[in-house]
Amino acid sequence: MLIIALLLAAGPFLAGCGPTETFDDRLQAIVTAQGIRPYEPPPPADPALVTLGEALYFDKILSGNRDVSCATCHHPTQASGDGLPLSIGTGGTGLGPQRQMGAGR
């Protein structure tokens, strides 16, 4: 958001670039003057924590009635969604858009 604001504020100044000064030169000067630096790359993922996260994501025992996991509604093969306008939630059957209310609901 800060970068967008800076770019918008810099518009009038950048419009006045001379023939020897390019837009990139002016923009770089503004970025440097503001002390803006790129984000540091995140640390590498710990394989043990990745495995634990996957196990928890797909584990149904964590739900109240133990019949759904996070992946029931947010399945990776369904682009992390179920494709339904209103999720079925607990007690349903199926996966993705084919998921239906369970018996007695």
N, C-alpha and C positions, 0 to 999 in steps of 0.2 A: 504494500500500500504506500509506503514511504517512497519507493522508487517511482511509482506512478505519479505521485504528487510532485516529486522533483522533476520528472520529465515534463509534466504539464506546466510547471512554473518556469521551466527552462525554455519553453517554446519561443517566446518573444526574443530571448537572447540568441537562440540558435538560428533564428530566421535572419539575423544580421551577420552571418558568417561571411567573411571576405573570400576572395578567390583563392588565397593561399591557405585558408583555414577551412577544413572540412567539417561537416556535421559531426563526424566521429571524433575529431579533435576536440571540438567544443564539449561534446557529451563526456568524453573522457576527462576533461578538465573539471567539469562539474562533479563527476563521480569521485575523482581524486580529492577535490576540495572538501567534499562531504564525508570523506573517510569511509565510503561504502566499499565493502569487500565481499567476495563471494562466500557463500556458506561453506563451512568446512564439511568434507565428506563424513558421513556417519561411520562409527567404528564397524568393523566386520561383525556380522551376526554370529553369535555363539551357536554352533550346531546343536548342542544339547538343549538350549532354550528354544530353538526352532522346532525341534522334535517335541518338546513338552507343549509348546503352543499349538501345534497341529493336533496332538492327542487331546488336549482340552477342547479345541474347536469342534472336533468330531464326536466328543464323548456325550452321550445322552444322560449319563448319571448325574450331571450337574443341573439338569432341569428339575423343576418342582415335582412333576409326576414321572420323570425319567423316560419320556417318550420322544423328546426332541433335543437336538444339539444346536449350536449356533449354525452349523452347516445345513441343518434341515431347511432353513429359510434363506441362508446366505451361502448356497453351495457354489464352489468354484466353477463347476461345469455350467452353471446358470448365470455367469457373470456376477456372482455374489448377490444375487437377488432371486426371487421366486417367480417373477414375471406376472404376479397377480396384483390387482389394484388394492386389495385388502388381504393381508396375510391370513392364513388358516390358523397358525399358531399350534397349540398343543392338541393332541387327539386326532390329527389329520393323518392321511395316508398319501403316499406318492411323493414326487419330487418335482419342483419347478411348476410350470403352468398346469401340469396334470395333478397337482396336489389338491385333495378334496377333503371336506369335513369328514371326520370319523363318525361311526355309528353313535347315535344317542346325542348328537350335538345339534 
